[in-house]
């Protein structure tokens, strides 16, 4: 009988990245489910301060700023480093309603060093409302 693939786990459990994190509700739920959030991002400073208060003790690096800013993207990449992500989580980015956010396979994202890419760069991309998924 073929073996079922096992989920990869680090010493801290499965690894995720939280985008549009707000104060960290998704990170907390994922933490309780056994995940470690390696880094998180939000544009709101008040939400970020709350996030840091609740999640720094778990080793999560919070990156404040607009995710479309290349400097913020680079800080997120630096926070993740060479760590293999198991998933990317995120709340609805209300501040950019009507814009397109491109979410791609995290392995391709890290390999190409870009959190957002032009639609033409995504093979098999589908658009759902304001979110484009590869």
SELO-361453 format. One line per field, with one value per atom (N, C-alpha, C): atom name; residue in one letter; x, y, z; residue number from 1. Coordinates in steps of 0.2 Angstrom, whole numbers. Example, Ala and Ser with C-alpha at 12.3 -4.5 7.8 and 13.67 -1.06 7.14 Angstrom:
BEGIN
atomo: (N	CA	C	N	CA	C);
residuo: (A	A	A	S	S	S);
c1: (66	62	66	64	68	64);
c2: (-28	-22	-16	-11	-5	0);
c3: (39	39	39	35	36	39);
num: (1	1	1	2	2	2);
***
This chain:
BEGIN
atomo: (N	CA	C	N	CA	C	N	CA	C	N	CA	C	N	CA	C	N	CA	C	N	CA	C	N	CA	C	N	CA	C	N	CA	C	N	CA	C	N	CA	C	N	CA	C	N	CA	C	N	CA	C	N	CA	C	N	CA	C	N	CA	C	N	CA	C	N	CA	C	N	CA	C	N	CA	C	N	CA	C	N	CA	C	N	CA	C	N	CA	C	N	CA	C	N	CA	C	N	CA	C	N	CA	C	N	CA	C	N	CA	C	N	CA	C	N	CA	C	N	CA	C	N	CA	C	N	CA	C	N	CA	C	N	CA	C	N	CA	C	N	CA	C	N	CA	C	N	CA	C	N	CA	C	N	CA	C	N	CA	C	N	CA	C	N	CA	C	N	CA	C	N	CA	C	N	CA	C	N	CA	C	N	CA	C	N	CA	C	N	CA	C	N	CA	C	N	CA	C	N	CA	C	N	CA	C	N	CA	C	N	CA	C	N	CA	C	N	CA	C	N	CA	C	N	CA	C	N	CA	C	N	CA	C	N	CA	C	N	CA	C	N	CA	C	N	CA	C	N	CA	C	N	CA	C	N	CA	C	N	CA	C	N	CA	C	N	CA	C	N	CA	C	N	CA	C	N	CA	C	N	CA	C	N	CA	C	N	CA	C	N	CA	C	N	CA	C	N	CA	C	N	CA	C	N	CA	C	N	CA	C	N	CA	C	N	CA	C	N	CA	C	N	CA	C	N	CA	C	N	CA	C	N	CA	C	N	CA	C	N	CA	C	N	CA	C	N	CA	C	N	CA	C	N	CA	C	N	CA	C	N	CA	C	N	CA	C	N	CA	C	N	CA	C	N	CA	C	N	CA	C	N	CA	C	N	CA	C	N	CA	C	N	CA	C	N	CA	C	N	CA	C	N	CA	C	N	CA	C	N	CA	C	N	CA	C	N	CA	C	N	CA	C	N	CA	C	N	CA	C	N	CA	C	N	CA	C	N	CA	C	N	CA	C	N	CA	C	N	CA	C	N	CA	C	N	CA	C	N	CA	C	N	CA	C	N	CA	C);
residuo: (X	X	X	X	X	X	X	X	X	X	X	X	X	X	X	X	X	X	X	X	X	X	X	X	X	X	X	X	X	X	X	X	X	X	X	X	X	X	X	X	X	X	X	X	X	X	X	X	X	X	X	X	X	X	X	X	X	X	X	X	X	X	X	X	X	X	X	X	X	X	X	X	X	X	X	X	X	X	X	X	X	X	X	X	X	X	X	X	X	X	X	X	X	X	X	X	X	X	X	X	X	X	X	X	X	X	X	X	X	X	X	X	X	X	X	X	X	X	X	X	X	X	X	X	X	X	X	X	X	X	X	X	X	X	X	X	X	X	X	X	X	X	X	X	X	X	X	X	X	X	X	X	X	X	X	X	X	X	X	X	X	X	X	X	X	X	X	X	X	X	X	X	X	X	X	X	X	X	X	X	X	X	X	X	X	X	X	X	X	X	X	X	X	X	X	X	X	X	X	X	X	X	X	X	X	X	X	X	X	X	X	X	X	X	X	X	X	X	X	X	X	X	X	X	X	X	X	X	X	X	X	X	X	X	X	X	X	X	X	X	X	X	X	X	X	X	X	X	X	X	X	X	X	X	X	X	X	X	X	X	X	X	X	X	X	X	X	X	X	X	X	X	X	X	X	X	X	X	X	X	X	X	X	X	X	X	X	X	X	X	X	X	X	X	X	X	X	X	X	X	X	X	X	X	X	X	X	X	X	X	X	X	X	X	X	X	X	X	X	X	X	X	X	X	X	X	X	X	X	X	X	X	X	X	X	X	X	X	X	X	X	X	X	X	X	X	X	X	X	X	X	X	X	X	X	X	X	X	X	X	X	X	X	X	X	X	X	X	X	X	X	X	X	X	X	X	X	X	X	X	X	X	X	X	X	X	X	X	X	X	X	X	X	X	X	X	X	X	X	X	X	X);
c1: (4	0	4	3	7	7	12	12	9	5	2	8	9	14	12	18	17	19	15	17	24	28	34	33	37	36	43	44	50	49	54	54	48	46	41	34	34	28	28	22	21	22	25	27	22	20	16	18	16	17	10	9	2	3	-1	-1	-8	-8	-14	-16	-12	-13	-17	-18	-22	-18	-22	-20	-17	-19	-16	-21	-27	-32	-31	-29	-28	-21	-16	-10	-11	-15	-17	-21	-25	-29	-24	-20	-15	-10	-8	-4	-7	-13	-17	-18	-17	-18	-11	-6	1	5	4	8	12	18	22	22	20	20	27	30	37	37	33	32	25	24	17	18	13	13	6	6	0	2	-2	-1	-3	-7	-10	-5	-3	2	-1	-7	-11	-12	-14	-15	-8	-3	4	7	5	8	4	-2	-6	-3	-2	1	8	12	18	18	13	12	10	6	3	8	12	15	23	26	33	36	32	34	34	31	31	36	40	46	44	38	36	38	41	43	38	36	31	34	31	34	28	29	24	25	20	20	16	15	11	15	12	15	16	14	15	22	25	31	37	41	47	51	52	56	52	46	42	42	42	42	49	54	61	62	59	59	55	50	46	51	54	58	64	67	72	70	64	61	60	58	57	63	68	75	74	77	77	72	68	63	58	56	51	44	40	33	29	24	19	13	12	6	6	2	2	-5	-6	-13	-14	-20	-21	-28	-30	-36	-38	-44	-46	-42	-39	-35	-40	-44	-49	-47	-41	-38	-36	-36	-35	-41	-47	-53	-53	-54	-55	-48	-43	-36	-35	-31	-29	-23	-24	-18	-17	-11	-9	-6	-9	-6	-4	2	5	8	9	13	19	19	25	32	32	39	41	36	37	38	35	35	42	45	52	57	56	61	61	56	56	57	57	58	53	47	42	35	33	26	20	21	16	19	16	19	14	16	11	7	1	-4	-1	3	6	11	14	19	16	10	7	3	6	3	-3	-9	-14	-18	-17	-20	-27	-31	-38	-40	-44	-46	-53	-53	-59	-60	-65	-66	-59	-57	-51	-44	-45	-39	-38	-32	-29	-26	-27	-24	-21	-15	-11	-12);
c2: (-6	0	6	11	17	21	24	28	35	38	44	49	55	60	62	63	66	74	77	85	86	90	92	96	95	99	101	107	109	108	110	109	113	118	123	121	115	113	116	116	118	126	128	135	139	145	149	156	160	167	170	175	179	186	186	193	196	203	207	204	204	200	204	210	214	213	212	211	204	199	192	187	188	182	176	176	170	167	171	168	164	167	164	157	157	151	146	148	143	141	145	143	138	139	134	127	127	121	118	121	118	121	127	130	135	137	143	148	154	159	163	162	164	172	175	182	184	190	193	200	203	209	213	219	223	230	234	241	246	243	247	247	252	252	250	252	250	242	240	232	229	232	229	229	234	235	229	228	223	216	215	209	207	212	211	210	213	212	204	202	195	189	191	186	186	191	191	186	184	179	172	171	165	165	170	171	173	176	179	186	187	194	198	203	208	213	214	219	223	230	235	238	239	243	240	243	242	236	230	225	226	231	232	236	238	242	237	237	232	232	238	237	233	233	229	222	221	214	211	215	213	211	215	214	207	206	199	194	194	189	188	193	193	189	190	187	180	178	171	167	171	168	162	157	151	146	148	143	141	135	132	133	137	138	133	131	126	129	135	139	146	150	157	159	162	164	172	174	181	183	189	191	195	197	201	208	210	217	222	224	229	236	238	244	244	238	239	235	236	233	236	231	233	232	231	230	222	220	213	211	206	204	197	196	189	185	179	174	168	166	161	156	150	144	147	146	149	147	141	139	143	145	149	156	158	165	166	162	162	162	157	156	162	166	171	178	178	183	189	187	192	190	194	192	194	199	200	201	198	198	200	203	204	198	199	193	189	192	188	183	185	180	174	174	168	163	157	152	149	149	146	150	156	161	162	162	163	169	173	179	177	178	178	184	188	195	199	202	206	202	195	191	186	186	182	176	170	164	160	158	154	147);
c3: (0	0	0	-4	-5	2	4	10	9	14	13	15	11	13	20	24	30	30	34	34	38	35	38	44	49	55	57	60	63	71	74	82	84	81	83	79	76	72	65	62	55	55	50	49	45	47	43	43	38	37	37	41	42	39	33	30	31	31	33	40	45	51	56	56	61	68	73	79	81	76	77	78	77	78	74	68	64	67	68	71	77	82	88	87	82	81	78	73	70	76	80	86	90	92	96	92	85	81	80	83	82	77	74	69	73	70	72	67	68	64	64	59	58	58	54	53	51	52	51	49	45	42	43	44	43	42	39	38	44	49	54	60	62	68	75	76	82	82	77	76	77	74	75	82	85	92	96	95	99	97	90	88	91	91	95	102	105	113	114	109	110	107	102	98	98	100	101	105	110	115	112	106	103	97	97	92	85	84	78	77	71	69	66	68	65	61	55	50	48	50	49	43	39	33	27	22	16	12	11	8	1	-2	-9	-10	-4	-4	-4	-9	-9	-3	1	7	12	12	17	15	8	6	8	7	8	16	20	27	29	25	26	24	18	16	21	24	28	35	37	43	42	36	34	33	30	28	23	25	21	24	28	31	26	26	21	25	21	24	22	27	26	23	25	23	24	20	21	23	29	31	30	30	30	31	34	34	28	27	21	21	16	17	15	20	19	16	18	16	8	5	-2	-6	-3	-6	-14	-18	-25	-29	-25	-28	-29	-33	-34	-30	-26	-22	-25	-26	-29	-24	-23	-18	-22	-21	-25	-20	-23	-19	-16	-9	-5	-8	-10	-13	-19	-23	-29	-27	-22	-19	-17	-12	-10	-15	-20	-25	-29	-31	-35	-31	-24	-20	-21	-22	-23	-20	-16	-13	-18	-22	-27	-33	-38	-45	-50	-56	-61	-63	-65	-66	-72	-77	-82	-80	-74	-71	-68	-67	-63	-69	-69	-73	-70	-73	-70	-65	-65	-60	-61	-56	-56	-52	-53	-49	-46	-39	-35	-32	-34	-31	-32	-27	-27	-26	-26	-24	-30	-33	-38	-35	-37	-34	-39	-38	-43	-41);
num: (1	1	1	2	2	2	3	3	3	4	4	4	5	5	5	6	6	6	7	7	7	8	8	8	9	9	9	10	10	10	11	11	11	12	12	12	13	13	13	14	14	14	15	15	15	16	16	16	17	17	17	18	18	18	19	19	19	20	20	20	21	21	21	22	22	22	23	23	23	24	24	24	25	25	25	26	26	26	27	27	27	28	28	28	29	29	29	30	30	30	31	31	31	32	32	32	33	33	33	34	34	34	35	35	35	36	36	36	37	37	37	38	38	38	39	39	39	40	40	40	41	41	41	42	42	42	43	43	43	44	44	44	45	45	45	46	46	46	47	47	47	48	48	48	49	49	49	50	50	50	51	51	51	52	52	52	53	53	53	54	54	54	55	55	55	56	56	56	57	57	57	58	58	58	59	59	59	60	60	60	61	61	61	62	62	62	63	63	63	64	64	64	65	65	65	66	66	66	67	67	67	68	68	68	69	69	69	70	70	70	71	71	71	72	72	72	73	73	73	74	74	74	75	75	75	76	76	76	77	77	77	78	78	78	79	79	79	80	80	80	81	81	81	82	82	82	83	83	83	84	84	84	85	85	85	86	86	86	87	87	87	88	88	88	89	89	89	90	90	90	91	91	91	92	92	92	93	93	93	94	94	94	95	95	95	96	96	96	97	97	97	98	98	98	99	99	99	100	100	100	101	101	101	102	102	102	103	103	103	104	104	104	105	105	105	106	106	106	107	107	107	108	108	108	109	109	109	110	110	110	111	111	111	112	112	112	113	113	113	114	114	114	115	115	115	116	116	116	117	117	117	118	118	118	119	119	119	120	120	120	121	121	121	122	122	122	123	123	123	124	124	124	125	125	125	126	126	126	127	127	127	128	128	128	129	129	129	130	130	130	131	131	131	132	132	132	133	133	133	134	134	134);
***
